[in-house]
Amino acid sequence: MQSATAWRKSTRSSGTNDSNCVECRKTWRKSSRSSGTNSDNCVEARTADGGFQVRDSKLGHDSPIFELGTAEFTALIRTASTSR
């Protein structure tokens, strides 16, 4: 399981431990079904190495992070959209 606040080094760093590089934080995106509110009752997702990560926003950084492939994530979205 990856840290919820994982940082990602630039691919130009060539995998070295050189401190002269840029890092970017992978940000979470709340569901558009949250209607722009500050409600914690939603799921957050972000892209991750050829797939997606999903977590429960109620738990924030303490939430387990689920790794999903593209097909799994698409099926999750499709199921959630039809079960409203």
N, C-alpha and C positions, 0 to 999 in steps of 0.2 A: 504494500500500500504506500502510495506517495504522500508526502506532506501536503497539506492543503495550501500552504503558502510557498510551493516549490518555485524556485528560480531557474531560469533556463539560460545557459550561456549561448552566445552567438556561435553559429556554425563556423565562423571565421577563426574561432579560438583553437581549432584543430584538436580538441580534446586534451589540451595541455593544462597544466595548473598555473599558467601565466596569469598574473593579476591584471594585466593590461587588456581587458576585454569588457564587453558590455553584457549585462544580464537583464533578462526581462521576466517579469512575474506573469505567470499564467493566470488570467482573471476568470472569475466565475460569472456566468450570465444567468439571471433569473428568468423563469418562464414568462412569456408575454401574457399568460393568463393571470399573472399577478396584478394586472391593471395598473401598474406604476405605483402601487401602494408599498408601504413598508412592512407588509404582512410577512411573517416568517413561515407561513404555511405553504411552502412551495418547494420545488426541486430546482437545483442549480446545476448547470452543465458547463463544460469547457472542452475544447479539443485537446487531444493528447496523442502524440506519436501514432498516427494512423487510425485513431479511434476517438473515443470520447470518455470523459469521466463525469460521473453524476454523484451528487451528494444531497442530503437533506438540509435545507437552509435553517431549519429550527435549531440544529445542532452546531451550525457554523463550522469552525475549525475542528471541533470535536467529532464531526460526522465521519463515519466511514466513507471512503471514496470507492465507488464501484467503477471498474474498468469495463467498457463496452466497445465491441467492434462496431463498425458502421452499420452493418445489418441489424445487430441487436439494438442499437440506439434508434434506428429508424422504426423497428417493430415496437419499441417502447413508446415512442411519440405517437405512432399510429394507434396503438391500443389506448393510450391516455386520451387521445382526441375523440375517439369513438365512445368512450365510457363516461362522458360528462353527463 
